[in-house]
Amino acid sequence: MRTIEEILAALQAIVDAADGRSFTDAEVTEYEALEKELENVRKSNELRARNNAYNTPVNGGPAFIPNRQPDTLDAAFNSYLRTGVPNADISGLRVTNEQGEGTSAAGGYTVPPGFRQKLVEVRKAFGGFASVVDTFDTGNGNPIEYPSLDDTANEGDITAENAAVASGADLVFGTVALGAYKYTSAGAGTNLPLRVPVELLQDSAFDIAGLVARALGTRIARKQASHWVTGTGVGQPKGILAASLTADRDLDTDDAPDYEDLVEFQDLLDEEYDPNARWLMRKSTWSVLRLIVDGNGRPIIQSSTEGISGRPERLLLGKPVVIDEAVPAISTSADTHIMAYGDFRESYVIRRVSNLVVVVNPYSRAANGQVEYTAWERADGNVQNRSSYKILRNASAA
């Protein structure tokens, strides 16, 4: 087999021979054959280099692999989950500090897209509300502000012929601000790092990535879900039902929504947002509404129809219902926001920083034969259009 240098010399010889004239058919055929030979030689050399890298241990793992493929990154990350030792494939993914709220993420390793997608799916399934809002990712945690505009109080006018146009109202812009709060899977109280016995880790057939994704994703989801709905906006995201927001309607009677409450509340929403509007409530509130009957004793909510994949589709007054357990219950206390109705993709935005981080600690619980896992993700949420949804509040105590 010729070397790369020999093939390149042969290619140049063909070009030199045809100097000042067109290539003959034979020369074209020979040149193209040499090109294929050159490609095969280069590919063979690359494969040999990669094979040598497989067999050259570095810090307990394979060395750098040229032209790393996604499956190689996943395999390297899976090895990191089992051993806590990052090889060269993921060492370059170490997180750097980024500007944001409070102390930024430092240390640890970002994760390949496959693992991150599993974690995202768990989060979405947990909260309910997060699946129907506007969401976007950013590469770093720099604060973001974008303009908002409410010009609904102004309208045009008729100006007489040859008359000067009267000065009108200027546009008044607001801002929607998003930071990057660090959500971690290990927090106060009993929310400790995930601990996995080494016996499971040593079983190559055990889906360690799946288990870690489900467990860590659910822990992060529980905290985020509550903030997307009732976050105060002070040291945490501002929720769609933050207590500081003014309710649009109160129940007529404490803890007892009726048909009149629901109809009048639904009709408060401007027609502009009604086509894509949904209800937001917790499961216990939905159960209370199912018990409401009309004058003939018939439930106002009929049996749920079958939705996609056989799942029941909850409908209330012709609109879908989103269930999220982070929404306060009706009987929580007086003056509590218990329900929302609106176009939530227009109403609320969630920003996630793309660098999800997982840290493996094989040392702290080594005497117990366990490995600890902690994940964190930086995210924020905020109301972006308060006019696109309405809030129903439990009546004030008499």
ABEGO torsion letter per residue (X at the ends): XBBAAAAAAAAAAAAAAABGBBBBAAAAAAAAAAAAAAAAAAAAAAAAAAAAAAABBBGGBBBBBBGBBAAAAAAAAAAAAAAGBBBAAAAAABBBBBBBBEBBBBEEBBBBAAAAAAAAAAAAAAAGAAAABBBBBBABABBBBBBBBBAAABBBBBBBBGBBBBBBBBBBBBBBBBBBBBBBABBBEABBBBBBBAAAAABAABBAAAAAAAAAAAAAAAAAAAAAAABAGBGBBBBAABAABBBABBBABBGBBBAAAAAAAAAABBAAAAAABBBBBBAAAAAAAAABBBAAGBBABBBBBBBBGGBBBBBBGGBBBBBBAABBBAAABBGBBABBBEBAAAABBBBBBABBBBBBBAAAAAAAGBBBBBBBBBBBBBBABAAABBBBBBBBBX
